[in-house]
Amino acid sequence: MKYDRQKDVAICAACNWASSANHVTPDVISTFKHKYPVWLTGYKDWKHIKAAAKKHNESSLHKLCLDAKLNYAGKSQVAALVNSKAQENLRRNRVALEAIFI
């Protein structure tokens, strides 16, 4: 959950990210917008937020969005690691070629 200070609402960061960036299928987004729109636009009932957030966090739609966010983050970490290894190989190859040709 994240707090939007300007609107004074709580928003589910994972669900908002997954639905706005289309990291889940359109039917999941559509279902989410119809069943739980408040977690995308903002939840204001501060008296009942604890129970509502617990119910939301246990929902299958939230779990799908959270999985999508975690998988995306994992893929970007793997991509960064692969990129750093490629950069290291490129540097070593340049050094080797310079030793041969210079």
Buried (B, 14 or more C-beta within 10 A) or exposed (E): BEEEEEEEBBBBBBBBBBBEEEBBEEEBBEBBEEEBEBBBBBBEEEEEBEEBBEEBBEBEBBEBBBBBBEEBEEEEEEEEEEEEEEEEEEEEEEEEEEEEEE
